[in-house]
Amino acid sequence: MSAVKLPPLQYVAPRSLAQACDLLAADEDAKVLAGGQSLMPLLAIRLSSPSTLIDLAHVPDLVGVDEAGSYVHIRAMTTHQQVIASPIVREYLPFVAEAGAHIAHAQIRSRGTLGGSIAHGDGAAEWPLTVLTLDAMVEVEGVRGRRTIESDDLFVGPYMTSIAPDEIVTDVWIPKKTEGWSFQEIARRAGDYGLALVGVSTETGPDGTCTSARITVGAAAGTVQRVPAAEDSVVGNVLDERTARRAGETARESLSFISDIHGSNNYRGHLVQTLVTRALIEAGARR
Ligand SMILES: Cc1cc2nc3c(=O)[nH]c(=O)nc-3n(C[C@H](O)[C@H](O)[C@H](O)COP(=O)(O)OP(=O)(O)OC[C@H]3O[C@@H](n4cnc5c(N)ncnc54)[C@H](O)[C@@H]3O)c2cc1C
């Protein structure tokens, strides 16, 4: 087997975040390298040809999971596997542990990072959907300073985020959530990207009436996105099977689905309807 040949490029391994930000700001054709699990294949097939790779592997304080009041704080270079295996994540964010287990295979989970997946912004990836469902905040830093991006403002199109080219994702803050959640995915084989992903996060009053809902769809409709019409159909109603079925129908009616060799738009619409219904029933049972 012949070795993969990368396009000619410079490689730098900064020892501080400030240095990494300076390098990124100084060259608009430079790119940050995290786990390399999306970027290296793109380089190999020449879909990306940066002048310089700025490797974050030696930048301190970018790995780890901590409890921070009502949030779980995950640093950007924490690998998928470290996130999934974290006892803090398992206790306070079962959604994250379940969704992360669907990412690719063990080899990819052991190198790919949370920050890399968010920055890449693939609408079929599990972490963008997770961040959006759980209303997380993403912190970024660049030479112009540090800022926090709300999940609702983060994913603006397929592979497009509101993270500026000179900004580096450093931290993710996810509100603790142990009740009223569900993650659903249908893929052709275990480890494949899903044909449809659905996330649900709900709050309910003592009588079972839903007081707030976030319903998200990934893979099936291009960009990862919330489904406001389906959320509106749930809030104010008891989270039972009837409500769940209506929301599933509403989700199908209100989105435009993609077609490709793996499935037609009609099939993806059917999957989303089924998964939204299933997710709401499961979230209702977990309240
Ligand atoms: C065969 C295969 C199957 C896969 N299947 C799945 C799957 O089922 N589900 C899934 O979710 N993913 C899947 N992936 C992708 C994988 O999860 C990647 O790890 C992830 O998308 C990117 O993370 P990374 O750390 O490897 O980022 P990299 O590949 O290093 O970088 C990706 C992009 O993000 C930018 N970037 C990286 N880190 C930062 C940062 N901190 N700040 C700003 N920009 C940054 C880079 O410049 C680059 O543009 C698969 C990958 C492969 C090779």
The ligand as an SDF file (V2000), in Angstrom:
LIG
                    3D

 53 58  0  0  0  0  0  0  0  0999 V2000
  -13.3270    7.0210    8.8960 C   0  0  0  0  0  0  0  0  0  0  0  0
  -13.8730    8.1440    9.7510 C   0  0  0  0  0  0  0  0  0  0  0  0
  -15.1270    8.0320   10.2670 C   0  0  0  0  0  0  0  0  0  0  0  0
  -15.6510    9.0510   11.0620 C   0  0  0  0  0  0  0  0  0  0  0  0
  -16.9110    8.9110   11.5710 N   0  0  0  0  0  0  0  0  0  0  0  0
  -17.4200    9.8750   12.3560 C   0  0  0  0  0  0  0  0  0  0  0  0
  -18.7120    9.7550   12.9430 C   0  0  0  0  0  0  0  0  0  0  0  0
  -19.4160    8.7460   12.7740 O   0  0  0  0  0  0  0  0  0  0  0  0
  -19.1650   10.7750   13.6910 N   0  0  0  0  0  0  0  0  0  0  0  0
  -18.4180   11.9120   13.9180 C   0  0  0  0  0  0  0  0  0  0  0  0
  -18.8840   12.8140   14.6140 O   0  0  0  0  0  0  0  0  0  0  0  0
  -17.1900   12.0520   13.3930 N   0  0  0  0  0  0  0  0  0  0  0  0
  -16.6730   11.0670   12.6280 C   0  0  0  0  0  0  0  0  0  0  0  0
  -15.4110   11.2340   12.1070 N   0  0  0  0  0  0  0  0  0  0  0  0
  -14.6990   12.5180   12.3260 C   0  0  0  0  0  0  0  0  0  0  0  0
  -13.9890   12.5420   13.6760 C   0  0  0  0  0  0  0  0  0  0  0  0
  -14.9240   12.5210   14.7290 O   0  0  0  0  0  0  0  0  0  0  0  0
  -13.0880   13.7780   13.8610 C   0  0  0  0  0  0  0  0  0  0  0  0
  -12.3310   13.5140   14.9960 O   0  0  0  0  0  0  0  0  0  0  0  0
  -13.7260   15.1260   14.0800 C   0  0  0  0  0  0  0  0  0  0  0  0
  -14.6150   15.4740   13.0790 O   0  0  0  0  0  0  0  0  0  0  0  0
  -12.6820   16.2650   14.0360 C   0  0  0  0  0  0  0  0  0  0  0  0
  -11.9260   16.2830   15.1870 O   0  0  0  0  0  0  0  0  0  0  0  0
  -10.3480   16.3210   15.1230 P   0  0  0  0  0  0  0  0  0  0  0  0
   -9.9140   16.6150   16.5050 O   0  0  0  0  0  0  0  0  0  0  0  0
   -9.8330   15.0850   14.5010 O   0  0  0  0  0  0  0  0  0  0  0  0
  -10.0880   17.6320   14.2280 O   0  0  0  0  0  0  0  0  0  0  0  0
   -9.0750   17.8670   13.0070 P   0  0  0  0  0  0  0  0  0  0  0  0
   -9.2950   16.8480   11.9560 O   0  0  0  0  0  0  0  0  0  0  0  0
   -7.6990   18.0440   13.5090 O   0  0  0  0  0  0  0  0  0  0  0  0
   -9.6220   19.2940   12.5200 O   0  0  0  0  0  0  0  0  0  0  0  0
  -10.8730   19.4160   11.8770 C   0  0  0  0  0  0  0  0  0  0  0  0
  -11.1160   20.8910   11.5240 C   0  0  0  0  0  0  0  0  0  0  0  0
  -11.3510   21.6470   12.7060 O   0  0  0  0  0  0  0  0  0  0  0  0
  -10.3420   22.6580   12.8820 C   0  0  0  0  0  0  0  0  0  0  0  0
  -10.0180   22.6330   14.3150 N   0  0  0  0  0  0  0  0  0  0  0  0
   -9.6440   21.5520   15.0440 C   0  0  0  0  0  0  0  0  0  0  0  0
   -9.5440   21.8750   16.3420 N   0  0  0  0  0  0  0  0  0  0  0  0
   -9.8530   23.1840   16.4300 C   0  0  0  0  0  0  0  0  0  0  0  0
   -9.9340   24.0870   17.5260 C   0  0  0  0  0  0  0  0  0  0  0  0
   -9.7090   23.7030   18.7970 N   0  0  0  0  0  0  0  0  0  0  0  0
  -10.2880   25.3700   17.2590 N   0  0  0  0  0  0  0  0  0  0  0  0
  -10.5520   25.7720   15.9930 C   0  0  0  0  0  0  0  0  0  0  0  0
  -10.4930   24.9590   14.9210 N   0  0  0  0  0  0  0  0  0  0  0  0
  -10.1510   23.6740   15.1450 C   0  0  0  0  0  0  0  0  0  0  0  0
   -9.1780   22.2400   11.9720 C   0  0  0  0  0  0  0  0  0  0  0  0
   -8.4250   23.3630   11.5360 O   0  0  0  0  0  0  0  0  0  0  0  0
   -9.9300   21.5620   10.8380 C   0  0  0  0  0  0  0  0  0  0  0  0
  -10.4410   22.5320    9.9440 O   0  0  0  0  0  0  0  0  0  0  0  0
  -14.8710   10.2170   11.3240 C   0  0  0  0  0  0  0  0  0  0  0  0
  -13.5680   10.3230   10.8060 C   0  0  0  0  0  0  0  0  0  0  0  0
  -13.0630    9.2880   10.0180 C   0  0  0  0  0  0  0  0  0  0  0  0
  -11.6640    9.4190    9.4960 C   0  0  0  0  0  0  0  0  0  0  0  0
  1  2  1  0
  2  3  1  0
  2 52  2  0
  3  4  2  0
  4  5  1  0
  4 50  1  0
  5  6  2  0
  6  7  1  0
  6 13  1  0
  7  8  2  0
  7  9  1  0
  9 10  1  0
 10 11  2  0
 10 12  1  0
 12 13  2  0
 13 14  1  0
 14 15  1  0
 14 50  1  0
 15 16  1  0
 16 17  1  0
 16 18  1  0
 18 19  1  0
 18 20  1  0
 20 21  1  0
 20 22  1  0
 22 23  1  0
 23 24  1  0
 24 25  2  0
 24 26  1  0
 24 27  1  0
 27 28  1  0
 28 29  2  0
 28 30  1  0
 28 31  1  0
 31 32  1  0
 32 33  1  0
 33 34  1  0
 33 48  1  0
 34 35  1  0
 35 36  1  0
 35 46  1  0
 36 37  1  0
 36 45  1  0
 37 38  2  0
 38 39  1  0
 39 40  1  0
 39 45  2  0
 40 41  1  0
 40 42  2  0
 42 43  1  0
 43 44  2  0
 44 45  1  0
 46 47  1  0
 46 48  1  0
 48 49  1  0
 50 51  2  0
 51 52  1  0
 52 53  1  0
M  END
$$$$
